[in-house]
Amino acid sequence: MSPIRVLVVDDYEPIRRSIRSILSNSRFQIIGQAADGLEAVQKSADLQPDLILLDIGLPQLNGIKAAEQISKVAPHSKILFVSQETDPSVLELALSLGTGGVSKSCIQSDLLPAIESVQRFIGNGQDDSSDKGNTPVTHQPVPYRFGFDSTNRILHGCFERFVSKQDLRNYHQTAVKHVARLSPNSYVLDVSAVTSTTVTTGMLLEFAKLPPLLPGAQRHRFIVAANSAAFWLMRMYAVAAVRTSRRHLHVVDKHAEAWEILGISEPRFDPLPDDADGEARCFAS
């Protein structure tokens, strides 16, 4: 297998050096570096890299505008943002232009897994934002699990690793079946184990705009994110376009905060099937 050809773009040389160190194996070939947005666009056009690791806060031309131009001059290059940006509107826009993102504070732990999760789309002309009816990969275990507390009637869905567009569709379809069968009073989406995601904003918005699993006015929904990097996945629920329809949506960083809002002690979740029809896996709360 040919190495993934990577262009590294950041105005801070120590970050570029750190990324080079992380990617210093035969699976990757650093074919170029850039320190500003204009240089990034030019080198993308010249080098046509497989993957571009792109900062947002760049001089000359910021990463958002650079990504817009790169998509025209290097349409087959995948963009993975590596940034310390925290503004929600900026991150949402970045996700719409790139394959995903990794926080600079987490690159040592998150960069390689994030790249690995998009590697199957690199070099084969495929894009996870498309839907061509391809047969999904079936040998991979699903990246989520469900549990239900029958006493407090809480449905708990937990993502365990990086997710694809089809994973999210399957998750939502399964959750809808569980809701219809169990009639929970509250719903918890736990993304505390997810530190990065490589899905596009188009897909996230599509997922977020689906009818809430619990549409009742007084039914609480929670997102549990134990670290800030999980923000990328949380945005699919927090986008402005759907926020008004999710007034009882709470984003918390500890499970205990959710239980406090609900006025209950720590619940006990029994495992549910991953597909609402099959067998359940062991659920460790």
Secondary structure, DSSP 8 states (H G I E B T S, - for coil): ---EEEEEE-S-HHHHHHHHHHT-STTEEEEEEESSHHHHHHHHHHH--SEEEE-SS-SSS-HHHHHHHHHHHSTT-EEEEEE----HHHHHHHHHHSSEEEEGGGHHHHHHHHHHHHGGGTTSS--TT---------SS--SEEEEEETTTTEEEEEE-S---HHHHHHHHHHHHHHHHHH--SEEEEE-TT---B---HHHHHHHHTS--SS-STT--EEEE-SSGGGHHHHHHHH-HHHHTT-TTEEEESSHHHHHHHHT------EEEBTTSSS-B-----
